[in-house]
Amino acid sequence: MSDINKDVHKHALLGGRLCLDFANTVSWHDSSEKSQELLTSYEKLVNWSLQVDIINKQQSVSLLKKAENRPSEAEEVLQKAIELRESIFHIFSLVSNNEKPATKDLSILNEALGNAYAMIRVVPSENKFSLEFFNCEERLDGMLPPIIQSAIDILTSEKELSRVKKCEGYPCGWLFLDTSRNRSRRWCSMADCGNRAKANRFYHNKK
């Protein structure tokens, strides 16, 4: 079995919400020429899910064992996950620009939502009830429902939806939730795209 740990800490998590970090599993997402897919295998999808705490170590090992015995299904899940990710990316990219999402992308999300809710159960806690996902390690697509729920939580929250932004460092394309007090965040990372923009401004001003 492949080493579950080798890519666990590879991905930068700058989105502020699970679904936005999922949308950011492509480098240079706004460029058709420079974009780089980070989820190149089912194993990397599982590793990312472990990194963001959707699943635990035991569940990740269980999923990879099942994937070894069902490679065709694992590949189908990977492609389904990528399709879902792209629909989430397109939806929030347009929302961040005050535009209406495409019907196709909403249909993909709604279909995924219907499948995800089959794995949800209402469970009691101290003074209330909550929704929890069950048997994530039993299904190869068990990491997707929490991502879907994260997207729904933002889309149905006027406050959070208004704070979704796309990095201004074109063609980065990474999405994030701007939690700054005055909503002034412009970059996915000041250390990366922010510094690159500063360097470009300095160069052009000097020139």
C-alpha positions as CSV (number, residue, x, y, z in Angstrom):
1,M,0.0,0.0,0.0
2,S,1.2,3.5,-0.8
3,D,2.7,5.7,1.9
4,I,-0.3,7.7,3.4
5,N,2.0,10.3,4.9
6,K,4.1,11.5,1.9
7,D,1.8,14.2,0.7
8,V,-0.2,15.0,3.8
9,H,1.4,18.4,4.4
10,K,1.8,19.5,0.8
11,H,-1.2,21.7,0.3
12,A,-1.5,25.3,1.5
13,L,-4.8,25.9,3.3
14,L,-5.6,29.6,2.8
15,G,-9.3,29.6,2.0
16,G,-10.7,29.8,5.5
17,R,-13.4,27.3,4.7
18,L,-13.2,23.7,3.7
19,C,-14.9,24.0,0.3
20,L,-12.7,27.0,-0.6
21,D,-9.5,25.0,0.3
22,F,-10.9,22.2,-1.8
23,A,-11.4,24.6,-4.7
24,N,-7.8,25.7,-4.3
25,T,-6.4,22.2,-5.1
26,V,-5.2,23.6,-8.4
27,S,-2.3,25.9,-8.8
28,W,-2.8,28.9,-11.1
29,H,-6.5,28.0,-11.3
30,D,-7.4,31.0,-13.6
31,S,-4.9,30.0,-16.3
32,S,-5.6,27.2,-18.8
33,E,-1.9,27.1,-19.7
34,K,-0.2,27.3,-16.3
35,S,-2.8,25.5,-14.1
36,Q,-1.4,22.5,-12.2
37,E,-3.7,19.8,-10.9
38,L,-2.8,18.8,-7.3
39,L,-5.3,15.9,-7.0
40,T,-3.6,13.7,-9.5
41,S,-4.6,10.4,-7.9
42,Y,-7.2,9.0,-5.5
43,E,-4.4,8.6,-3.0
44,K,-3.7,12.3,-3.1
45,L,-7.4,13.0,-2.6
46,V,-7.3,10.8,0.5
47,N,-4.1,12.5,1.7
48,W,-5.7,16.0,1.3
49,S,-8.8,14.8,3.2
50,L,-6.6,13.6,6.0
51,Q,-4.8,16.9,6.1
52,V,-8.0,18.9,6.5
53,D,-9.4,16.5,9.1
54,I,-12.3,15.2,7.1
55,I,-11.1,11.7,7.9
56,N,-8.7,10.3,10.4
57,K,-5.6,8.2,9.9
58,Q,-7.5,4.9,10.4
59,Q,-10.2,5.9,7.9
60,S,-7.6,7.0,5.3
61,V,-5.8,3.6,5.6
62,S,-9.2,1.8,5.2
63,L,-10.1,3.9,2.1
64,L,-6.7,3.2,0.4
65,K,-7.0,-0.5,1.0
66,K,-10.5,-0.5,-0.6
67,A,-9.2,1.6,-3.5
68,E,-6.5,-0.9,-4.2
69,N,-9.1,-3.6,-4.6
70,R,-11.5,-1.3,-6.6
71,P,-9.2,0.8,-8.8
72,S,-11.9,1.6,-11.4
73,E,-14.3,2.9,-8.7
74,A,-11.5,4.9,-7.1
75,E,-10.8,6.6,-10.4
76,E,-14.5,7.4,-10.9
77,V,-14.6,9.0,-7.4
78,L,-11.5,11.1,-8.2
79,Q,-13.1,12.3,-11.4
80,K,-16.4,13.0,-9.6
81,A,-14.4,14.9,-6.9
82,I,-12.7,17.0,-9.6
83,E,-16.0,17.8,-11.3
84,L,-17.4,18.9,-8.0
85,R,-14.4,21.0,-7.2
86,E,-14.6,22.8,-10.5
87,S,-18.3,23.5,-10.0
88,I,-17.5,24.9,-6.5
89,F,-14.7,27.0,-8.0
90,H,-16.9,28.4,-10.8
91,I,-19.8,29.2,-8.4
92,F,-17.7,31.1,-5.9
93,S,-15.6,32.8,-8.5
94,L,-18.7,34.3,-10.0
95,V,-20.3,35.1,-6.6
96,S,-17.1,36.9,-5.6
97,N,-17.6,39.1,-8.6
98,N,-21.3,39.7,-7.9
99,E,-22.3,37.5,-10.8
100,K,-24.9,34.7,-11.0
101,P,-23.5,31.1,-11.1
102,A,-24.1,28.9,-14.1
103,T,-27.0,26.5,-14.1
104,K,-24.7,23.6,-14.9
105,D,-22.5,24.2,-11.9
106,L,-25.5,24.5,-9.6
107,S,-26.9,21.3,-11.0
108,I,-23.6,19.5,-10.3
109,L,-23.6,20.8,-6.7
110,N,-27.3,20.0,-6.2
111,E,-26.8,16.4,-7.4
112,A,-23.8,16.0,-5.1
113,L,-25.9,17.4,-2.3
114,G,-28.6,14.8,-2.7
115,N,-26.0,12.0,-2.6
116,A,-24.3,13.5,0.4
117,Y,-27.5,13.8,2.4
118,A,-27.9,10.0,2.2
119,M,-24.9,9.8,4.6
120,I,-26.2,12.3,7.1
121,R,-27.8,11.5,10.4
122,V,-29.4,13.7,13.1
123,V,-27.7,13.0,16.4
124,P,-28.3,14.5,19.9
125,S,-25.7,16.6,21.7
126,E,-25.9,18.4,25.1
127,N,-28.7,21.0,24.4
128,K,-29.4,20.6,20.7
129,F,-29.2,18.2,17.8
130,S,-26.6,18.3,15.0
131,L,-25.9,16.7,11.7
132,E,-23.1,14.2,11.4
133,F,-21.7,12.1,8.5
134,F,-21.5,8.4,9.0
135,N,-19.4,5.6,7.6
136,C,-17.1,7.9,5.6
137,E,-14.5,5.1,5.5
138,E,-17.1,2.6,4.0
139,R,-17.5,4.6,0.8
140,L,-14.7,5.7,-1.5
141,D,-16.4,9.1,-1.9
142,G,-16.9,9.4,1.9
143,M,-14.8,12.6,2.0
144,L,-17.0,14.6,-0.3
145,P,-20.2,15.2,1.9
146,P,-18.4,17.5,4.4
147,I,-17.0,19.6,1.5
148,I,-20.5,19.8,0.0
149,Q,-22.0,20.9,3.3
150,S,-19.3,23.6,3.7
151,A,-20.3,25.0,0.3
152,I,-24.0,25.0,1.2
153,D,-23.2,26.7,4.6
154,I,-21.5,29.6,2.8
155,L,-24.1,29.9,0.0
156,T,-26.9,30.0,2.6
157,S,-25.2,32.6,4.8
158,E,-25.5,36.1,3.5
159,K,-22.7,37.3,5.8
160,E,-20.2,34.7,4.7
161,L,-21.2,34.8,1.0
162,S,-20.5,38.5,0.8
163,R,-17.0,37.8,2.1
164,V,-15.9,35.3,-0.5
165,K,-13.1,36.7,-2.6
166,K,-10.7,35.6,-5.3
167,C,-7.0,36.4,-5.1
168,E,-6.1,39.5,-7.2
169,G,-2.8,38.0,-8.2
170,Y,-3.9,36.8,-11.6
171,P,-3.8,34.0,-12.7
172,C,-3.7,32.5,-9.1
173,G,-7.5,32.1,-8.9
174,W,-7.5,30.9,-5.3
175,L,-10.6,31.6,-3.3
176,F,-10.7,32.7,0.3
177,L,-13.1,34.0,3.0
178,D,-12.1,37.6,3.9
179,T,-12.5,37.8,7.6
180,S,-10.6,41.1,8.0
181,R,-12.5,43.8,9.9
182,N,-12.6,46.2,7.0
183,R,-12.8,43.5,4.2
184,S,-9.5,44.7,2.8
185,R,-7.8,41.3,2.1
186,R,-6.8,41.1,-1.6
187,W,-4.4,38.1,-1.8
188,C,-4.5,34.5,-1.0
189,S,-1.2,35.0,0.7
190,M,0.6,38.3,1.3
191,A,3.9,36.3,1.4
192,D,3.2,34.9,-2.1
193,C,0.8,36.7,-4.5
194,G,0.9,39.9,-2.4
195,N,4.7,40.2,-2.5
196,R,4.7,39.3,-6.2
197,A,2.3,42.2,-6.9
198,K,4.5,44.6,-4.9
199,A,7.5,43.5,-6.8
200,N,5.7,44.1,-10.1
201,R,4.6,47.5,-9.0
202,F,8.1,48.4,-7.9
203,Y,9.5,47.2,-11.2
204,H,7.0,49.2,-13.4
205,N,7.4,52.4,-11.2
206,K,11.2,52.2,-11.5
207,K,11.0,51.6,-15.2
